Amino acid sequence: MIPVNSVLQVGHFPELMQAEIDRRFTPTLHLDLQVPPPGGQFEAILLRSNTKLPEALIKQIPSIRMVATCGVGYDNLPLTYLKEHGIKASNTPGVLNDAVCELAIGMMLGLLRRIPESEAFIKSGGWSKAPFKLATTLAGKKVGIVGMGRIGQDLAKRLEPFKVEIAYSGPSPKQVAYTYYPNILDLAQNSDVLFLACPATPDTYKIVNAQVLEAMGPTAFLINIARGSVVDEEALLYALQHKKIAGAALDVFENEPNPNKGFLSLDNVLLTPHIGSATTETRIAMTNLAVDNLEAFFAKQPLPSEVSI
């Protein structure tokens, strides 16, 4: 049971998710971060992972002891401040793996087989004038995954039936049957398709840079389902414009929801508006896990998915 007037909801939730929150408890809403928060002895904050939580806001509410973010990423939280003040944090991993991996596979196939472009070709009447250009087969390719965490491992399992060779990079090797490269540059040199499934941290900031893109080569494809911050977008734009790589599929961007307009005019990209977890089933599951964490906190029980700060 979550006590009344104990949780401050920071920012908007989509209608579906808000209805699920309201079904389980009644938060106090703080939707406009440009104004001071409402008064009260709030002990917890609830927000989405696409809402930046200002450190200044928490300082205004010294009673806060827990922050529940709805999403797998928690780079929106002032982690250093939370750690210094003993404030717990939780996220919602696991429940969105299926949806994110489904989109990743769809984006990969759409990019390699030029599916959006081929649909536009038919609708424009181009098919009656000339055959459509050839695409790329996935079978037999080398697929690299940057980040072999929960999502990376689930993605690899889905890739196995496609007759590909799978490798990965990350801070340390995992107990998986795939080739491990400690360095992303080495992985890039040995990948026809490179997936980004790593968390957004200082270590992964712009980890895909001009050198990595050059190592991939002109026949390789990049697919980013992680965070926009893990890619040097200016370097990626240059690589796409000058055919340094074959193409890219991007679900995340540095400046959301207003991505760099340079991507919009390219014919070798596939773009989606950060919809990795955007299914009805997944968003309901994410919301409930976030609320489960809040309930555990107020019951003085271990959090189901506490973030290790």
C-alpha positions in Angstrom: 0.0 0.0 0.0 1.3 3.4 -1.0 0.4 6.2 1.5 -1.6 9.1 0.2 0.4 12.2 -0.7 3.7 10.3 -0.5 4.6 10.0 -4.2 5.3 12.9 -6.5 4.8 12.1 -10.2 7.2 14.2 -12.2 6.2 14.7 -15.9 3.5 13.3 -18.1 2.7 9.6 -18.7 0.8 8.4 -21.8 -2.9 7.9 -21.1 -2.6 4.2 -21.0 0.2 4.3 -18.4 -1.5 7.0 -16.4 -4.7 5.0 -16.1 -2.6 2.0 -14.7 -0.9 4.3 -12.2 -4.3 5.8 -11.1 -5.8 2.3 -10.8 -3.2 1.4 -8.2 -2.6 4.6 -6.2 -3.1 8.4 -6.4 0.2 10.3 -7.0 0.6 14.1 -6.6 1.2 15.5 -10.1 4.1 17.8 -11.0 3.8 18.1 -14.7 5.6 21.4 -15.4 9.2 21.4 -14.4 9.5 25.1 -15.0 7.5 25.8 -11.8 8.4 24.9 -8.2 7.0 21.5 -7.0 3.9 21.4 -4.8 4.5 21.4 -1.1 4.4 18.2 0.9 6.5 15.5 2.6 7.0 13.3 -0.4 9.1 10.3 0.1 9.3 9.0 -3.5 9.3 10.3 -7.1 7.8 8.5 -10.1 8.8 9.4 -13.6 9.4 8.0 -17.1 13.0 7.4 -18.3 12.6 10.0 -21.0 12.0 12.7 -18.4 15.1 14.3 -17.0 15.0 14.6 -13.2 16.8 17.8 -12.2 19.1 17.5 -9.1 17.7 20.9 -8.1 14.2 19.5 -7.8 15.3 16.8 -5.4 17.1 19.4 -3.3 13.8 21.2 -2.9 12.3 18.0 -1.4 14.7 16.8 1.3 12.2 14.1 2.3 12.7 12.1 -0.9 14.2 8.7 -0.2 13.4 6.8 -3.4 13.1 7.4 -7.2 11.2 5.0 -9.5 11.8 5.5 -13.2 9.6 3.7 -15.7 12.0 2.4 -18.3 15.1 0.3 -18.5 17.4 3.4 -18.9 18.2 5.5 -15.9 20.6 8.1 -17.4 17.9 10.6 -16.7 18.6 10.5 -13.0 21.2 12.5 -11.0 22.9 9.3 -9.9 25.8 10.9 -8.1 23.5 13.0 -5.9 21.2 10.0 -5.2 24.2 7.9 -4.1 25.6 10.7 -1.9 22.3 11.1 -0.1 21.3 7.4 0.2 18.3 7.7 -2.1 17.3 4.4 -3.7 16.4 4.2 -7.4 14.6 1.6 -9.5 14.0 0.9 -13.1 11.9 -1.5 -15.2 14.3 -4.0 -16.9 13.2 -7.3 -18.4 9.6 -6.5 -19.1 10.4 -4.6 -22.2 13.0 -7.0 -23.7 10.5 -8.7 -26.1 9.2 -5.5 -27.6 12.6 -3.9 -28.0 14.1 -7.0 -29.6 11.1 -7.4 -31.9 11.6 -3.8 -33.1 15.4 -4.4 -33.5 14.8 -7.4 -35.7 12.2 -5.5 -37.7 14.4 -2.5 -38.2 17.3 -4.8 -39.3 15.2 -6.6 -41.9 13.6 -3.3 -43.0 17.0 -1.8 -43.5 18.7 -4.7 -45.3 15.7 -5.5 -47.5 14.7 -1.8 -48.1 11.2 -2.5 -47.1 10.0 1.1 -46.4 11.7 2.2 -49.6 10.1 -0.6 -51.7 6.7 0.3 -50.4 7.2 3.9 -51.4 8.4 2.7 -54.8 5.1 0.9 -55.5 3.0 3.8 -54.2 4.8 6.3 -56.4 4.2 4.2 -59.5 7.9 3.5 -59.9 7.4 -0.3 -60.3 5.7 0.1 -63.7 8.7 2.0 -65.0 11.6 0.0 -63.7 12.5 -2.9 -61.4 13.3 -2.1 -57.8 17.0 -2.1 -56.8 18.6 -5.1 -55.2 18.8 -5.4 -51.4 21.0 -7.4 -49.0 20.6 -10.9 -47.6 21.1 -11.4 -43.9 22.0 -15.1 -44.0 25.7 -15.8 -43.7 26.5 -12.3 -42.3 28.5 -11.5 -39.2 26.4 -9.7 -36.6 27.9 -7.8 -33.7 26.1 -6.7 -30.6 27.5 -3.9 -28.5 26.3 -4.7 -25.0 25.5 -8.3 -24.0 23.1 -7.5 -21.1 19.5 -8.7 -20.9 18.4 -7.1 -24.1 21.6 -8.0 -25.9 21.3 -11.7 -25.0 17.6 -11.9 -25.9 18.4 -10.2 -29.2 21.2 -12.8 -29.9 18.8 -15.7 -29.3 16.4 -14.2 -31.9 19.2 -13.8 -34.4 20.4 -17.4 -34.2 17.8 -18.8 -36.6 18.8 -16.4 -39.3 22.0 -18.3 -40.0 24.4 -15.6 -38.9 27.6 -15.6 -36.9 27.2 -13.6 -33.7 29.9 -11.7 -31.7 29.7 -9.0 -29.0 31.7 -6.5 -27.0 31.3 -5.1 -23.5 33.2 -4.5 -20.3 33.7 -8.2 -19.7 32.8 -11.6 -21.3 29.5 -13.3 -20.5 28.6 -16.9 -20.2 27.3 -17.1 -23.8 28.4 -19.1 -26.8 29.4 -16.1 -28.9 32.7 -14.6 -29.8 33.8 -11.8 -27.4 35.8 -8.7 -28.5 36.9 -6.5 -25.6 37.2 -3.6 -28.0 34.3 -2.2 -30.0 36.7 -1.3 -32.8 37.6 -5.0 -33.3 33.9 -5.9 -33.2 33.1 -3.3 -35.8 35.9 -4.6 -38.1 34.3 -8.1 -37.9 30.6 -7.2 -38.3 28.4 -6.8 -41.3 25.6 -5.7 -39.0 26.3 -3.9 -35.8 23.6 -3.6 -33.1 23.9 -1.1 -30.2 22.2 -2.4 -27.1 24.4 -0.9 -24.4 23.4 1.4 -21.6 24.0 5.1 -21.7 26.9 5.7 -19.3 30.0 7.9 -19.4 32.0 4.9 -20.7 29.6 4.5 -23.7 29.2 8.2 -24.6 29.7 8.4 -28.3 31.4 5.0 -28.3 30.5 4.8 -32.0 32.7 7.4 -33.5 34.3 8.1 -36.8 37.0 5.5 -36.2 34.4 2.8 -35.4 32.3 3.7 -38.5 35.4 3.6 -40.7 36.2 0.1 -39.3 32.7 -1.1 -40.2 33.2 -0.4 -43.9 31.0 0.5 -46.8 28.9 -2.7 -46.8 28.1 -2.7 -43.1 24.9 -1.6 -41.4 24.4 0.1 -37.9 21.3 -0.4 -35.8 20.8 1.7 -32.6 18.2 0.6 -30.1 20.2 1.9 -27.1 20.4 5.7 -26.6 21.3 8.5 -28.9 24.2 9.5 -26.7 26.2 6.3 -27.6 26.7 7.5 -31.2 28.6 10.5 -32.5 25.8 11.7 -34.8 27.9 14.1 -36.8 30.3 11.3 -37.6 27.4 9.0 -38.4 25.9 11.6 -40.8 29.2 12.0 -42.5 29.6 8.2 -42.8 26.1 7.8 -44.3 26.4 10.8 -46.7 29.7 9.6 -48.0 28.8 5.9 -48.1 31.4 5.0 -45.5 28.8 2.5 -44.2 25.9 1.0 -46.1 23.1 2.3 -43.9 21.7 2.8 -40.4 18.4 2.1 -38.6 17.9 4.4 -35.6 15.2 4.3 -33.0 17.0 6.8 -30.7 18.6 10.1 -31.1 20.6 12.7 -29.3 17.9 15.4 -29.5 14.5 13.8 -29.0 11.9 14.5 -30.2 13.7 16.7 -32.7 16.5 14.7 -34.3 19.1 16.1 -36.5 17.4 17.1 -39.8 20.4 15.7 -41.7 19.0 12.2 -41.3 15.7 13.1 -42.9 17.0 13.6 -46.4 19.1 10.3 -46.5 17.9 7.3 -48.5 20.1 4.8 -46.6 18.5 5.2 -43.2 15.4 3.8 -41.5 14.1 6.0 -38.7 11.6 5.3 -35.9 10.5 7.6 -33.0 12.0 5.8 -30.0 9.3 3.1 -30.0 11.3 0.2 -28.7 8.9 -0.4 -25.8 5.9 1.1 -27.4 3.4 -1.7 -27.3 0.3 -1.8 -25.1 1.4 -4.9 -23.3 4.9 -3.7 -22.6 3.9 -0.2 -21.3 1.4 -1.7 -18.9 4.0 -4.2 -17.6 6.6 -1.4 -17.2 4.1 0.8 -15.3 3.2 -2.0 -13.0 6.8 -2.9 -12.2 7.5 0.8 -11.4 4.6 0.8 -9.0 5.7 -2.6 -7.6 9.0 -0.9 -6.7 7.2 1.9 -4.9 5.0 -0.5 -3.0 8.1 -2.5 -1.9 9.8 0.7 -0.8 6.9 1.8 1.5 6.6 -1.8 2.8 10.3 -1.7 3.7 10.9 -4.7 1.5 13.7 -5.2 -1.1 12.9 -3.4 -4.4 12.1 -5.8 -7.2 14.4 -4.0 -9.7 16.7 -1.7 -7.7 19.4 0.2 -9.6 22.8 -0.4 -8.3 24.2 3.2 -7.9 
